[in-house]
Amino acid sequence: MELFRGLDLTLHRGQVRTVLGPSGSGKTTLLHLLAGLLALQEGEVRWEGVSIRGQGEERLARRRLGTVGLVFQHAYLQPELTALENVLVPGYLAGRVDRAWGMALLARVGLEERAHLRPKALSGGERQRVALARALYNRPRLLLADEPTGSLDRRNAERVMELMLSLSRELDTALVVATHDEHLVAGLPELRLG
């Protein structure tokens, strides 16, 4: 079965694309392919002009850490870590921890005062904003967001979307948002699946 026949997508820093489609149309699969989490059977994914095909998993994971930020529908925060410690996780993995940058990101998403709290003490919208700060910690050139507002109420969904757009502009990061919520991304460049 072919999901993406003839799909050609090029993104430059600071550009935004939305991937729209109903459940089961391939939105998550596409984002996982772009992130190098799934291997292509045909075609090619390039990061900064370099194909990711054939790179070993360890090398691909290291490149992904410095190239791609990921935000999922659920925040997937480490329950034993504080909000700040969760934001710093990519820094620990990359070997360059900058607490001031982590706090600056938390401040930017409106959670500086809640940096010391563990995820269970945060609301769903707050957890998703921590996940966004974590995804941006290593200043990725590409931010992939897979239904990042799917489990949030409308107010929090709009807030998280506005933050993603604003921060991607500020950090000159390309942004791809997969969603079925057309209202949330109205007016943004889109790619339709299904």
mmCIF file of the C-alpha atoms, coordinates in Angstrom:
data_MODEL
# 
_entry.id   MODEL 
# 
loop_
_atom_site.group_PDB 
_atom_site.id 
_atom_site.type_symbol 
_atom_site.label_atom_id 
_atom_site.label_alt_id 
_atom_site.label_comp_id 
_atom_site.label_asym_id 
_atom_site.label_entity_id 
_atom_site.label_seq_id 
_atom_site.pdbx_PDB_ins_code 
_atom_site.Cartn_x 
_atom_site.Cartn_y 
_atom_site.Cartn_z 
_atom_site.occupancy 
_atom_site.B_iso_or_equiv 
_atom_site.pdbx_formal_charge 
_atom_site.auth_seq_id 
_atom_site.auth_comp_id 
_atom_site.auth_asym_id 
_atom_site.auth_atom_id 
_atom_site.pdbx_PDB_model_num 
ATOM 1   C CA . MET A 1 1   ? 0.000   0.000  0.000  1.00 0.00 ? 1   MET A CA 1 
ATOM 2   C CA . GLU A 1 2   ? 1.357   3.423  -0.937 1.00 0.00 ? 2   GLU A CA 1 
ATOM 3   C CA . LEU A 1 3   ? 0.626   6.306  1.410  1.00 0.00 ? 3   LEU A CA 1 
ATOM 4   C CA . PHE A 1 4   ? 2.490   9.225  -0.102 1.00 0.00 ? 4   PHE A CA 1 
ATOM 5   C CA . ARG A 1 5   ? 2.711   8.766  -3.863 1.00 0.00 ? 5   ARG A CA 1 
ATOM 6   C CA . GLY A 1 6   ? 4.310   11.810 -5.453 1.00 0.00 ? 6   GLY A CA 1 
ATOM 7   C CA . LEU A 1 7   ? 4.718   13.692 -2.180 1.00 0.00 ? 7   LEU A CA 1 
ATOM 8   C CA . ASP A 1 8   ? 7.437   16.322 -2.415 1.00 0.00 ? 8   ASP A CA 1 
ATOM 9   C CA . LEU A 1 9   ? 7.864   18.606 0.590  1.00 0.00 ? 9   LEU A CA 1 
ATOM 10  C CA . THR A 1 10  ? 10.705  21.058 1.074  1.00 0.00 ? 10  THR A CA 1 
ATOM 11  C CA . LEU A 1 11  ? 10.937  23.219 4.176  1.00 0.00 ? 11  LEU A CA 1 
ATOM 12  C CA . HIS A 1 12  ? 13.311  26.024 4.951  1.00 0.00 ? 12  HIS A CA 1 
ATOM 13  C CA . ARG A 1 13  ? 14.049  27.539 8.326  1.00 0.00 ? 13  ARG A CA 1 
ATOM 14  C CA . GLY A 1 14  ? 11.135  29.496 9.694  1.00 0.00 ? 14  GLY A CA 1 
ATOM 15  C CA . GLN A 1 15  ? 8.553   27.998 7.325  1.00 0.00 ? 15  GLN A CA 1 
ATOM 16  C CA . VAL A 1 16  ? 5.324   26.479 8.610  1.00 0.00 ? 16  VAL A CA 1 
ATOM 17  C CA . ARG A 1 17  ? 3.280   23.651 7.074  1.00 0.00 ? 17  ARG A CA 1 
ATOM 18  C CA . THR A 1 18  ? 0.225   21.922 8.427  1.00 0.00 ? 18  THR A CA 1 
ATOM 19  C CA . VAL A 1 19  ? -0.615  18.335 7.574  1.00 0.00 ? 19  VAL A CA 1 
ATOM 20  C CA . LEU A 1 20  ? -4.379  17.904 7.605  1.00 0.00 ? 20  LEU A CA 1 
ATOM 21  C CA . GLY A 1 21  ? -6.415  14.762 7.384  1.00 0.00 ? 21  GLY A CA 1 
ATOM 22  C CA . PRO A 1 22  ? -8.721  12.439 9.261  1.00 0.00 ? 22  PRO A CA 1 
ATOM 23  C CA . SER A 1 23  ? -7.512  9.743  11.630 1.00 0.00 ? 23  SER A CA 1 
ATOM 24  C CA . GLY A 1 24  ? -5.750  6.992  9.700  1.00 0.00 ? 24  GLY A CA 1 
ATOM 25  C CA . SER A 1 25  ? -4.750  9.190  6.751  1.00 0.00 ? 25  SER A CA 1 
ATOM 26  C CA . GLY A 1 26  ? -0.999  8.900  7.469  1.00 0.00 ? 26  GLY A CA 1 
ATOM 27  C CA . LYS A 1 27  ? -0.262  12.136 9.354  1.00 0.00 ? 27  LYS A CA 1 
ATOM 28  C CA . THR A 1 28  ? 1.681   10.425 12.140 1.00 0.00 ? 28  THR A CA 1 
ATOM 29  C CA . THR A 1 29  ? 3.459   8.134  9.691  1.00 0.00 ? 29  THR A CA 1 
ATOM 30  C CA . LEU A 1 30  ? 4.589   11.136 7.657  1.00 0.00 ? 30  LEU A CA 1 
ATOM 31  C CA . LEU A 1 31  ? 5.950   12.927 10.725 1.00 0.00 ? 31  LEU A CA 1 
ATOM 32  C CA . HIS A 1 32  ? 7.733   9.774  11.887 1.00 0.00 ? 32  HIS A CA 1 
ATOM 33  C CA . LEU A 1 33  ? 9.337   9.450  8.446  1.00 0.00 ? 33  LEU A CA 1 
ATOM 34  C CA . LEU A 1 34  ? 10.429  13.107 8.529  1.00 0.00 ? 34  LEU A CA 1 
ATOM 35  C CA . ALA A 1 35  ? 11.903  12.561 12.007 1.00 0.00 ? 35  ALA A CA 1 
ATOM 36  C CA . GLY A 1 36  ? 13.789  9.443  10.953 1.00 0.00 ? 36  GLY A CA 1 
ATOM 37  C CA . LEU A 1 37  ? 11.789  7.329  13.409 1.00 0.00 ? 37  LEU A CA 1 
ATOM 38  C CA . LEU A 1 38  ? 10.566  5.120  10.562 1.00 0.00 ? 38  LEU A CA 1 
ATOM 39  C CA . ALA A 1 39  ? 12.545  3.996  7.532  1.00 0.00 ? 39  ALA A CA 1 
ATOM 40  C CA . LEU A 1 40  ? 11.297  4.739  4.033  1.00 0.00 ? 40  LEU A CA 1 
ATOM 41  C CA . GLN A 1 41  ? 10.806  1.839  1.670  1.00 0.00 ? 41  GLN A CA 1 
ATOM 42  C CA . GLU A 1 42  ? 11.094  4.194  -1.303 1.00 0.00 ? 42  GLU A CA 1 
ATOM 43  C CA . GLY A 1 43  ? 11.957  7.842  -1.665 1.00 0.00 ? 43  GLY A CA 1 
ATOM 44  C CA . GLU A 1 44  ? 14.189  9.988  0.451  1.00 0.00 ? 44  GLU A CA 1 
ATOM 45  C CA . VAL A 1 45  ? 14.213  12.276 3.475  1.00 0.00 ? 45  VAL A CA 1 
ATOM 46  C CA . ARG A 1 46  ? 16.986  14.858 3.686  1.00 0.00 ? 46  ARG A CA 1 
ATOM 47  C CA . TRP A 1 47  ? 18.004  17.006 6.618  1.00 0.00 ? 47  TRP A CA 1 
ATOM 48  C CA . GLU A 1 48  ? 19.938  20.059 5.524  1.00 0.00 ? 48  GLU A CA 1 
ATOM 49  C CA . GLY A 1 49  ? 20.627  18.442 2.162  1.00 0.00 ? 49  GLY A CA 1 
ATOM 50  C CA . VAL A 1 50  ? 21.936  15.144 3.590  1.00 0.00 ? 50  VAL A CA 1 
ATOM 51  C CA . SER A 1 51  ? 19.952  11.947 3.117  1.00 0.00 ? 51  SER A CA 1 
ATOM 52  C CA . ILE A 1 52  ? 19.109  10.105 6.321  1.00 0.00 ? 52  ILE A CA 1 
ATOM 53  C CA . ARG A 1 53  ? 18.764  6.788  4.455  1.00 0.00 ? 53  ARG A CA 1 
ATOM 54  C CA . GLY A 1 54  ? 21.253  4.165  5.528  1.00 0.00 ? 54  GLY A CA 1 
ATOM 55  C CA . GLN A 1 55  ? 22.536  6.015  8.576  1.00 0.00 ? 55  GLN A CA 1 
ATOM 56  C CA . GLY A 1 56  ? 22.878  3.749  11.578 1.00 0.00 ? 56  GLY A CA 1 
ATOM 57  C CA . GLU A 1 57  ? 20.335  4.237  14.364 1.00 0.00 ? 57  GLU A CA 1 
ATOM 58  C CA . GLU A 1 58  ? 22.925  5.674  16.758 1.00 0.00 ? 58  GLU A CA 1 
ATOM 59  C CA . ARG A 1 59  ? 24.166  8.242  14.240 1.00 0.00 ? 59  ARG A CA 1 
ATOM 60  C CA . LEU A 1 60  ? 20.624  9.079  13.203 1.00 0.00 ? 60  LEU A CA 1 
ATOM 61  C CA . ALA A 1 61  ? 19.599  9.563  16.859 1.00 0.00 ? 61  ALA A CA 1 
ATOM 62  C CA . ARG A 1 62  ? 22.539  11.952 17.422 1.00 0.00 ? 62  ARG A CA 1 
ATOM 63  C CA . ARG A 1 63  ? 21.653  13.957 14.304 1.00 0.00 ? 63  ARG A CA 1 
ATOM 64  C CA . ARG A 1 64  ? 17.984  13.980 15.255 1.00 0.00 ? 64  ARG A CA 1 
ATOM 65  C CA . LEU A 1 65  ? 18.876  15.364 18.694 1.00 0.00 ? 65  LEU A CA 1 
ATOM 66  C CA . GLY A 1 66  ? 20.440  18.430 17.092 1.00 0.00 ? 66  GLY A CA 1 
ATOM 67  C CA . THR A 1 67  ? 18.120  18.765 14.105 1.00 0.00 ? 67  THR A CA 1 
ATOM 68  C CA . VAL A 1 68  ? 14.562  17.787 15.056 1.00 0.00 ? 68  VAL A CA 1 
ATOM 69  C CA . GLY A 1 69  ? 12.312  18.708 17.971 1.00 0.00 ? 69  GLY A CA 1 
ATOM 70  C CA . LEU A 1 70  ? 9.264   16.524 18.591 1.00 0.00 ? 70  LEU A CA 1 
ATOM 71  C CA . VAL A 1 71  ? 5.953   17.360 20.263 1.00 0.00 ? 71  VAL A CA 1 
ATOM 72  C CA . PHE A 1 72  ? 3.307   14.657 20.508 1.00 0.00 ? 72  PHE A CA 1 
ATOM 73  C CA . GLN A 1 73  ? -0.370  14.645 21.469 1.00 0.00 ? 73  GLN A CA 1 
ATOM 74  C CA . HIS A 1 74  ? 0.619   13.528 24.957 1.00 0.00 ? 74  HIS A CA 1 
ATOM 75  C CA . ALA A 1 75  ? 3.483   15.313 26.670 1.00 0.00 ? 75  ALA A CA 1 
ATOM 76  C CA . TYR A 1 76  ? 5.436   12.162 27.643 1.00 0.00 ? 76  TYR A CA 1 
ATOM 77  C CA . LEU A 1 77  ? 7.185   13.943 30.502 1.00 0.00 ? 77  LEU A CA 1 
ATOM 78  C CA . GLN A 1 78  ? 9.294   12.000 32.976 1.00 0.00 ? 78  GLN A CA 1 
ATOM 79  C CA . PRO A 1 79  ? 7.099   11.835 36.109 1.00 0.00 ? 79  PRO A CA 1 
ATOM 80  C CA . GLU A 1 80  ? 10.006  11.869 38.567 1.00 0.00 ? 80  GLU A CA 1 
ATOM 81  C CA . LEU A 1 81  ? 11.544  15.029 37.097 1.00 0.00 ? 81  LEU A CA 1 
ATOM 82  C CA . THR A 1 82  ? 10.469  18.637 37.622 1.00 0.00 ? 82  THR A CA 1 
ATOM 83  C CA . ALA A 1 83  ? 9.262   20.763 34.731 1.00 0.00 ? 83  ALA A CA 1 
ATOM 84  C CA . LEU A 1 84  ? 12.723  22.325 34.397 1.00 0.00 ? 84  LEU A CA 1 
ATOM 85  C CA . GLU A 1 85  ? 14.471  18.953 34.558 1.00 0.00 ? 85  GLU A CA 1 
ATOM 86  C CA . ASN A 1 86  ? 12.144  17.655 31.809 1.00 0.00 ? 86  ASN A CA 1 
ATOM 87  C CA . VAL A 1 87  ? 13.059  20.629 29.616 1.00 0.00 ? 87  VAL A CA 1 
ATOM 88  C CA . LEU A 1 88  ? 16.762  19.935 30.216 1.00 0.00 ? 88  LEU A CA 1 
ATOM 89  C CA . VAL A 1 89  ? 16.616  16.249 29.152 1.00 0.00 ? 89  VAL A CA 1 
ATOM 90  C CA . PRO A 1 90  ? 17.755  16.939 25.546 1.00 0.00 ? 90  PRO A CA 1 
ATOM 91  C CA . GLY A 1 91  ? 20.659  18.960 26.961 1.00 0.00 ? 91  GLY A CA 1 
ATOM 92  C CA . TYR A 1 92  ? 21.767  16.029 29.082 1.00 0.00 ? 92  TYR A CA 1 
ATOM 93  C CA . LEU A 1 93  ? 21.545  13.743 26.038 1.00 0.00 ? 93  LEU A CA 1 
ATOM 94  C CA . ALA A 1 94  ? 23.549  16.202 23.922 1.00 0.00 ? 94  ALA A CA 1 
ATOM 95  C CA . GLY A 1 95  ? 26.117  16.832 26.672 1.00 0.00 ? 95  GLY A CA 1 
ATOM 96  C CA . ARG A 1 96  ? 25.395  20.552 27.050 1.00 0.00 ? 96  ARG A CA 1 
ATOM 97  C CA . VAL A 1 97  ? 23.071  21.524 29.871 1.00 0.00 ? 97  VAL A CA 1 
ATOM 98  C CA . ASP A 1 98  ? 22.146  25.178 30.192 1.00 0.00 ? 98  ASP A CA 1 
ATOM 99  C CA . ARG A 1 99  ? 19.731  25.742 33.088 1.00 0.00 ? 99  ARG A CA 1 
ATOM 100 C CA . ALA A 1 100 ? 19.358  29.428 32.198 1.00 0.00 ? 100 ALA A CA 1 
ATOM 101 C CA . TRP A 1 101 ? 18.192  28.518 28.677 1.00 0.00 ? 101 TRP A CA 1 
ATOM 102 C CA . GLY A 1 102 ? 15.791  25.946 30.132 1.00 0.00 ? 102 GLY A CA 1 
ATOM 103 C CA . MET A 1 103 ? 14.343  28.584 32.463 1.00 0.00 ? 103 MET A CA 1 
ATOM 104 C CA . ALA A 1 104 ? 14.135  31.083 29.592 1.00 0.00 ? 104 ALA A CA 1 
ATOM 105 C CA . LEU A 1 105 ? 12.096  28.576 27.571 1.00 0.00 ? 105 LEU A CA 1 
ATOM 106 C CA . LEU A 1 106 ? 9.814   27.895 30.536 1.00 0.00 ? 106 LEU A CA 1 
ATOM 107 C CA . ALA A 1 107 ? 9.358   31.636 30.975 1.00 0.00 ? 107 ALA A CA 1 
ATOM 108 C CA . ARG A 1 108 ? 8.548   31.958 27.274 1.00 0.00 ? 108 ARG A CA 1 
ATOM 109 C CA . VAL A 1 109 ? 5.756   29.369 27.603 1.00 0.00 ? 109 VAL A CA 1 
ATOM 110 C CA . GLY A 1 110 ? 4.500   31.032 30.791 1.00 0.00 ? 110 GLY A CA 1 
ATOM 111 C CA . LEU A 1 111 ? 5.697   28.437 33.299 1.00 0.00 ? 111 LEU A CA 1 
ATOM 112 C CA . GLU A 1 112 ? 8.743   29.960 34.971 1.00 0.00 ? 112 GLU A CA 1 
ATOM 113 C CA . GLU A 1 113 ? 6.954   29.961 38.342 1.00 0.00 ? 113 GLU A CA 1 
ATOM 114 C CA . ARG A 1 114 ? 6.095   26.260 37.958 1.00 0.00 ? 114 ARG A CA 1 
ATOM 115 C CA . ALA A 1 115 ? 9.592   25.044 37.032 1.00 0.00 ? 115 ALA A CA 1 
ATOM 116 C CA . HIS A 1 116 ? 9.988   23.180 40.327 1.00 0.00 ? 116 HIS A CA 1 
ATOM 117 C CA . LEU A 1 117 ? 6.774   21.139 39.963 1.00 0.00 ? 117 LEU A CA 1 
ATOM 118 C CA . ARG A 1 118 ? 6.532   17.558 38.771 1.00 0.00 ? 118 ARG A CA 1 
ATOM 119 C CA . PRO A 1 119 ? 4.145   16.714 35.901 1.00 0.00 ? 119 PRO A CA 1 
ATOM 120 C CA . LYS A 1 120 ? 1.388   15.371 38.161 1.00 0.00 ? 120 LYS A CA 1 
ATOM 121 C CA . ALA A 1 121 ? 1.054   18.872 39.674 1.00 0.00 ? 121 ALA A CA 1 
ATOM 122 C CA . LEU A 1 122 ? 0.625   20.485 36.230 1.00 0.00 ? 122 LEU A CA 1 
ATOM 123 C CA . SER A 1 123 ? -2.508  20.769 34.112 1.00 0.00 ? 123 SER A CA 1 
ATOM 124 C CA . GLY A 1 124 ? -2.685  19.127 30.683 1.00 0.00 ? 124 GLY A CA 1 
ATOM 125 C CA . GLY A 1 125 ? -2.045  22.457 28.970 1.00 0.00 ? 125 GLY A CA 1 
ATOM 126 C CA . GLU A 1 126 ? 0.931   23.150 31.239 1.00 0.00 ? 126 GLU A CA 1 
ATOM 127 C CA . ARG A 1 127 ? 2.405   19.699 30.560 1.00 0.00 ? 127 ARG A CA 1 
ATOM 128 C CA . GLN A 1 128 ? 2.088   20.294 26.817 1.00 0.00 ? 128 GLN A CA 1 
ATOM 129 C CA . ARG A 1 129 ? 3.838   23.662 27.143 1.00 0.00 ? 129 ARG A CA 1 
ATOM 130 C CA . VAL A 1 130 ? 6.683   21.958 29.053 1.00 0.00 ? 130 VAL A CA 1 
ATOM 131 C CA . ALA A 1 131 ? 6.886   19.414 26.210 1.00 0.00 ? 131 ALA A CA 1 
ATOM 132 C CA . LEU A 1 132 ? 7.115   22.282 23.703 1.00 0.00 ? 132 LEU A CA 1 
ATOM 133 C CA . ALA A 1 133 ? 9.929   23.926 25.693 1.00 0.00 ? 133 ALA A CA 1 
ATOM 134 C CA . ARG A 1 134 ? 11.727  20.552 25.841 1.00 0.00 ? 134 ARG A CA 1 
ATOM 135 C CA . ALA A 1 135 ? 11.359  20.084 22.063 1.00 0.00 ? 135 ALA A CA 1 
ATOM 136 C CA . LEU A 1 136 ? 12.953  23.480 21.461 1.00 0.00 ? 136 LEU A CA 1 
ATOM 137 C CA . TYR A 1 137 ? 15.769  23.136 23.995 1.00 0.00 ? 137 TYR A CA 1 
ATOM 138 C CA . ASN A 1 138 ? 18.460  22.133 21.466 1.00 0.00 ? 138 ASN A CA 1 
ATOM 139 C CA . ARG A 1 139 ? 17.319  24.857 19.045 1.00 0.00 ? 139 ARG A CA 1 
ATOM 140 C CA . PRO A 1 140 ? 16.228  22.373 16.353 1.00 0.00 ? 140 PRO A CA 1 
ATOM 141 C CA . ARG A 1 141 ? 15.976  23.425 12.752 1.00 0.00 ? 141 ARG A CA 1 
ATOM 142 C CA . LEU A 1 142 ? 12.755  21.432 12.396 1.00 0.00 ? 142 LEU A CA 1 
ATOM 143 C CA . LEU A 1 143 ? 9.914   21.124 14.910 1.00 0.00 ? 143 LEU A CA 1 
ATOM 144 C CA . LEU A 1 144 ? 7.446   18.305 14.247 1.00 0.00 ? 144 LEU A CA 1 
ATOM 145 C CA . ALA A 1 145 ? 4.187   18.437 16.186 1.00 0.00 ? 145 ALA A CA 1 
ATOM 146 C CA . ASP A 1 146 ? 1.844   15.445 15.953 1.00 0.00 ? 146 ASP A CA 1 
ATOM 147 C CA . GLU A 1 147 ? -1.672  16.379 17.119 1.00 0.00 ? 147 GLU A CA 1 
ATOM 148 C CA . PRO A 1 148 ? -0.052  18.538 19.832 1.00 0.00 ? 148 PRO A CA 1 
ATOM 149 C CA . THR A 1 149 ? -3.389  19.974 20.935 1.00 0.00 ? 149 THR A CA 1 
ATOM 150 C CA . GLY A 1 150 ? -5.528  16.866 20.507 1.00 0.00 ? 150 GLY A CA 1 
ATOM 151 C CA . SER A 1 151 ? -6.003  16.279 24.232 1.00 0.00 ? 151 SER A CA 1 
ATOM 152 C CA . LEU A 1 152 ? -6.462  19.944 25.193 1.00 0.00 ? 152 LEU A CA 1 
ATOM 153 C CA . ASP A 1 153 ? -9.543  22.133 25.533 1.00 0.00 ? 153 ASP A CA 1 
ATOM 154 C CA . ARG A 1 154 ? -9.997  24.859 22.896 1.00 0.00 ? 154 ARG A CA 1 
ATOM 155 C CA . ARG A 1 155 ? -8.412  27.661 24.989 1.00 0.00 ? 155 ARG A CA 1 
ATOM 156 C CA . ASN A 1 156 ? -5.284  25.665 25.784 1.00 0.00 ? 156 ASN A CA 1 
ATOM 157 C CA . ALA A 1 157 ? -5.136  24.287 22.229 1.00 0.00 ? 157 ALA A CA 1 
ATOM 158 C CA . GLU A 1 158 ? -5.098  27.802 20.802 1.00 0.00 ? 158 GLU A CA 1 
ATOM 159 C CA . ARG A 1 159 ? -2.486  28.911 23.342 1.00 0.00 ? 159 ARG A CA 1 
ATOM 160 C CA . VAL A 1 160 ? -0.150  26.004 22.534 1.00 0.00 ? 160 VAL A CA 1 
ATOM 161 C CA . MET A 1 161 ? -0.594  26.594 18.788 1.00 0.00 ? 161 MET A CA 1 
ATOM 162 C CA . GLU A 1 162 ? 0.163   30.314 19.155 1.00 0.00 ? 162 GLU A CA 1 
ATOM 163 C CA . LEU A 1 163 ? 3.274   29.472 21.193 1.00 0.00 ? 163 LEU A CA 1 
ATOM 164 C CA . MET A 1 164 ? 4.509   26.981 18.601 1.00 0.00 ? 164 MET A CA 1 
ATOM 165 C CA . LEU A 1 165 ? 4.094   29.510 15.805 1.00 0.00 ? 165 LEU A CA 1 
ATOM 166 C CA . SER A 1 166 ? 5.688   32.329 17.784 1.00 0.00 ? 166 SER A CA 1 
ATOM 167 C CA . LEU A 1 167 ? 8.639   30.291 19.032 1.00 0.00 ? 167 LEU A CA 1 
ATOM 168 C CA . SER A 1 168 ? 9.309   28.745 15.613 1.00 0.00 ? 168 SER A CA 1 
ATOM 169 C CA . ARG A 1 169 ? 9.542   32.289 14.199 1.00 0.00 ? 169 ARG A CA 1 
ATOM 170 C CA . GLU A 1 170 ? 11.748  33.520 17.054 1.00 0.00 ? 170 GLU A CA 1 
ATOM 171 C CA . LEU A 1 171 ? 14.132  30.559 16.787 1.00 0.00 ? 171 LEU A CA 1 
ATOM 172 C CA . ASP A 1 172 ? 13.959  30.397 12.958 1.00 0.00 ? 172 ASP A CA 1 
ATOM 173 C CA . THR A 1 173 ? 12.757  26.803 13.168 1.00 0.00 ? 173 THR A CA 1 
ATOM 174 C CA . ALA A 1 174 ? 10.689  25.134 10.457 1.00 0.00 ? 174 ALA A CA 1 
ATOM 175 C CA . LEU A 1 175 ? 7.413   23.830 11.867 1.00 0.00 ? 175 LEU A CA 1 
ATOM 176 C CA . VAL A 1 176 ? 5.208   20.968 10.672 1.00 0.00 ? 176 VAL A CA 1 
ATOM 177 C CA . VAL A 1 177 ? 1.957   20.468 12.584 1.00 0.00 ? 177 VAL A CA 1 
ATOM 178 C CA . ALA A 1 178 ? -0.172  17.406 11.912 1.00 0.00 ? 178 ALA A CA 1 
ATOM 179 C CA . THR A 1 179 ? -3.777  17.802 12.989 1.00 0.00 ? 179 THR A CA 1 
ATOM 180 C CA . HIS A 1 180 ? -7.362  17.034 12.094 1.00 0.00 ? 180 HIS A CA 1 
ATOM 181 C CA . ASP A 1 181 ? -8.460  20.382 13.606 1.00 0.00 ? 181 ASP A CA 1 
ATOM 182 C CA . GLU A 1 182 ? -8.779  22.638 10.543 1.00 0.00 ? 182 GLU A CA 1 
ATOM 183 C CA . HIS A 1 183 ? -10.063 25.556 12.630 1.00 0.00 ? 183 HIS A CA 1 
ATOM 184 C CA . LEU A 1 184 ? -6.879  25.595 14.718 1.00 0.00 ? 184 LEU A CA 1 
ATOM 185 C CA . VAL A 1 185 ? -4.595  25.981 11.683 1.00 0.00 ? 185 VAL A CA 1 
ATOM 186 C CA . ALA A 1 186 ? -6.853  28.014 9.395  1.00 0.00 ? 186 ALA A CA 1 
ATOM 187 C CA . GLY A 1 187 ? -4.871  30.254 7.066  1.00 0.00 ? 187 GLY A CA 1 
ATOM 188 C CA . LEU A 1 188 ? -1.581  28.357 7.387  1.00 0.00 ? 188 LEU A CA 1 
ATOM 189 C CA . PRO A 1 189 ? 0.007   26.575 4.387  1.00 0.00 ? 189 PRO A CA 1 
ATOM 190 C CA . GLU A 1 190 ? -1.296  23.030 4.290  1.00 0.00 ? 190 GLU A CA 1 
ATOM 191 C CA . LEU A 1 191 ? -0.720  19.573 2.926  1.00 0.00 ? 191 LEU A CA 1 
ATOM 192 C CA . ARG A 1 192 ? -3.834  17.380 2.832  1.00 0.00 ? 192 ARG A CA 1 
ATOM 193 C CA . LEU A 1 193 ? -3.782  13.625 3.299  1.00 0.00 ? 193 LEU A CA 1 
ATOM 194 C CA . GLY A 1 194 ? -6.625  11.155 2.894  1.00 0.00 ? 194 GLY A CA 1 
# 
